[in-house]
Amino acid sequence: MSKFSFIDLTPDLILDAIESVDIYAESGLLALNSYENRVYQFVAEGAKRYVVKFYRPERWSKAQIQEEHDFAFELAAAEVPVVAPIKHNGQSLFEHQGYLFTLFPSVGGRLFEVDNLDQLDVLGRLIGRMHQVAKTKPFTQRPTVTCDEYLDTAKVHLKKSKLVPMGLETSFYTILDLVIAQTQQQYKNVEGIRLHGDCHAGNILWAGDALMFVDLDDSRQGPAIQDLWMMLSGDRQTQLLQLDTLVNAYEEFCDFDHSQLKLIEPLRAMRMIHYMGWVAKRWSDPAFVRNFSWFADDKYWEQQILALKEQFAALQEAPLKLLP
């Protein structure tokens, strides 16, 4: 477990870091909703709004962060709407007193509606355009979506945390192991491309009349379906309609491998388990204890046992299939 703490990241240090790249805040710092990193919005000279992001040390290397930035610049150059970092003297990644940070323009907008088919149609085309760029070359520094990280490592963090109540340990780890084994059986020999990596409604904005991607912090190599499946919700028929809308729009710009539809439920299982492992890994951070207090409650783990049982059943079902 990392012993790192953000306690030294004081307002004065943040302002000094911002001024080191010749930007001078004229407002206070508004903390934004981010647990992994520390992110603040502020207003500078000329009433320009910015967001400054301080990366959690020991998570990404400089090379990995720079590769994320370069992907954003590549997308922006191809006119794929994405909030890319701001460059200063040709650089986008800066360091101040041991903290790596970057700046973005602050972009406002309304949230994406996952149950709106018209919006899904626009999003499908946008992801297709993003993947058209993404396929031109692979990441060489960023990680890949693998069972080792999303399942095995997550389980290790859960075990170390000792947060699963003793009375529920047997039930929890029994179904967890079944889901892990079934997922590992189904998720293998997967072709990968560069991905947004965390493409959910919270990372998509309507800015004016256009959709825009934000937050490439989890970008990595993986199957194209990873950037599509999180838009699916509701019963099977509803998901089929949503998927059909997304894929038809996607294929206007990029070929889609329909065999990847069988990866949706394994990827869902991997996200569930990875999320639990992530919170357990970060439990030494006071921000996690404060904002995820329910993670230590018996009721939460009872719900997770049920959710894992339901996911195990979903892994047994035939995958979603679209007409060619």
N, C-alpha and C positions, 0 to 999 in steps of 0.2 A: 504494500500500500504506500502511495506517495505521502510524504509528510509536508508537502507544499501547502502554503496558505496564502490567500490574497490579502492578509491583514496589513501588509506593508504598502498596498496600493492605495495610498491616501489621496484625497482631493488635490493637495498641493503637488504630489508626484504626477498625477494625471495631467494637471494643467501645465506643469513643466514639460512633460513629454509632448503635449500638443504644441507648445510654443517652440519646441526644438525643431519643428518642421514649418515654422513661420506661419502658424495659424494661432490667432489670439481670441480666446473665448470672451464673449461679452455677456453671457448668461451663466446661470448655474448649470451643473451637470445633472441630467435626468437619467437615472439608471433604467435601462431597458430589460425586458424579460429574457435573461440569459443565465443559465446555471453553469455551463461548462466554462465559459469565458466571462469577462466582465465588459459590458457594453454600455456606453453612455451617449446621450444625445445632447447637443449644445448649439447655441447660436454664436456665430463669429462676426467679424467685420462685414459690413454690407448686408447685414441680416441674412447671411448664408447659414443654412442649417447643415450640421455635420453629425456623423456618428463615429465615435472612436471605439475601437475594439482591442482589448488586451487579451492576448492568447494565454490560456492556461499553460504554464511551463510544464515540460516533460511529456506533453501530449503529442505535439507535432514538432518535427525538426524544421529548421529554417528552410531547407530544400523542399520539404513537403508543403509548407505554407506558401512558398513562392510558386510552386507548381499549381496550387489552387488559384492564386492570383493570375498566373499566366493563362490558365483556362478561362477565367472570367474575361480577360482582355481579348482572348481569341474569339470568344462568343460575341463580345461587344463589337469587335471589328467586322464580324459577319452579320451585324445588325440583329443579333438575337438579344432581346431586351433583358438585361441582367444588371444588377447594381454592382459595378466593378469598383475596386479600390481606387483611391486618389493617388496619383504619383507626385513626388516632390524630388526634384533633381534626378529624375529618371528612375526613382525607387518607389516601391509601394509598401515595403516591409521595413519597419524601423525598430530601433532598440533604445530603451532608456532605463538605466539602473537595473539591468537584468531582465526587464520585461519586453517582450516582443509585442508590437502593436501596429495597427493600420487604421486608416481613416477612410470613410465612405461619405458620399453625399447622402443627406437624409431624405428619403423618398417617402412621401405619404401615399395613401391609397386605401381602397376598401378591400375587405377580405374576399378571397375566392370562395364560391359556393359549390361544394362538391356534388350537391344534388341538382344542379342546374345543367341540363344537357347542352344548352347553347354555350355556356362557359367551358364545359368539358370539350366541346368541339374546337373552340379556340385554343385550349390548352394542349389538345392532342397535336395540333399543327405546330405549336410552339416547342413541345418536347421533340417532335420530329426534326425541327430545324436545329435544336440543340444537339441532338444525336448525330445529325448529318455532319456537324463540325467535330463532335466527339470521336467519331469513327476514324478520323484522318490520322490519328496516332494514339498510342497508349500513354497512360501515366507511367513514369518510371520510378517515382518517389512515393506516391500515395499508395495506401494499402488496397487490398482486394476484398470483396465480400466473400468470406469463407466460413465454413462450419467451425474451424478452429477458433476464430475470434468470436463469432456470434453465439456459439453454443458452448464449446469446451471451456474457453477462457471465462465466459460469463458464469458458468457453473462454479469454477474455481473461486471467483470473487464472491459468489453467494455463500459458498461453504466457509470462506475466511471471515465473512462478515458476522456469522452466527446470528443473523437477524430473523431467520425462519424459526418460529416458536418451536420449542422442543416437542410439544405434543402434536405438531403438524409435520415434523420433519420427514417421517416415514412416508406419509401420504404425498407430501409435496415432491420429494426426490424420486419416488417411485414413478409418478406420472411424468415428471420432468425427464427422467431417463428414457421413458418410452417415446416421448415426443422428440427428444434428441436423436435417438436411434432411427426413428422413422424419417426424420428430416434429413439426416446424413445419407440415408439410403436413396432419397429422392433428389437431393441437391449434390450432383457430382458431374464432372466433365462439362462444366458450364463455360461458354464463351463470354468474354467480357469486353466492355468498352468503357470509356470515361463517362462518369455519371454525375448528376447533381448529387445523388446519394441519399438525400433526405427530402425528397420531393413530396411534401404534404401541403395541405391548404395554408398552414401558417407561414410557409415560405414562398407564397405566391400572392402578389398584390395586383389589383386593378389600379394602375397609375394613369389617370386620365381615361382614355378609351382603349388602353392596351394592357395586356397582362405583362408582368415583370417578375423574373426570378430574383430572389434574395437568398443570402446565406449559403455559400458553397462550402461551409466549414467541414461538412462530412463527405465531400466529393471523393470518389474512389473508383476503382475498376469493378465492374460487375455486369450482370445481364441487363439488357435494355428494359426488361419488364420491371426492374426495381424502381424506375422512375415513373411507372404507370400504375402499379397495383394499389398504391396507397390512396388513390382516388376512388376506389371501389367501396361501396357501402350498401347496406340493406340485404334483402334476400337474394337468392341465386338469380332469379329472373331480372331483378333490378340491376345486379352486378353485370349480367350479360349485356343489358342495354347500355350501361355506362361504358363497358369495355368496348363494345362495338362502335360506339361514338368516338372514343379515344383513338382506337386503332385505325379506323377509316380516315380520320383526320391526320393522324401520324404518318400514314403511308403516302400522303400527298408529297411528303418531303424525304422520307426515309423508309427503306424496306424494313418490315417487321418479321421476325422469326416466330411464327405461330407455335412452334414447339416449346417456346418459353412459357406458354400459358400454364404448363404443368408445374412451373416454379412458384406460382403465386402463393399457394398455401405453405410450402416450405419457407419461403421468404417471410411470410407472416409469422410463422413459428419462430424464425430466427430473430425477427424484430422484437417479439414479445420477451424472449429469453435474454436477448442482448440488453434490452431496456432494464430488466430487473438487475442484471449484472452490473450495468453502468451505475445505477443508483447505489448499489451495494459498494462498488469500488470507490465512489465519491462520498461515502457516509462520514468520513472524517472531516469533510468540509462543512462548517456550520451552516452555510447557505442551504445545503441539502437537508440537514436535520430540521431546519426551520421550515422549508417549503415542501418537504416530503415526509412530514411527521407521521402520516398514515402508513408509511412503509414499515413501521415497527409495530403496527397493530395486528392482532390475530385475525381480525376481520379481513384485512387486505390479503393475507396469505390464504385464507379460506376461499376468497374470490379467485385467487390465482390458480388454486387447485382445480376449481370448476372451469376456469377459462382454458387451462391446459388440457383438461379432459375433452372440452368441446373442440379444441384445436386438433387433438389427436384424432377425433372422429372426422374432422374436415380433411385431414391428411389421407384418410381412407377412401374419400369420395373421388369420383371421376373428376378430372380437372375441367375448368371452364373451356368451352370450345366454340369458336366462331365459324360461321360458314366461310369458305374460301372466296 
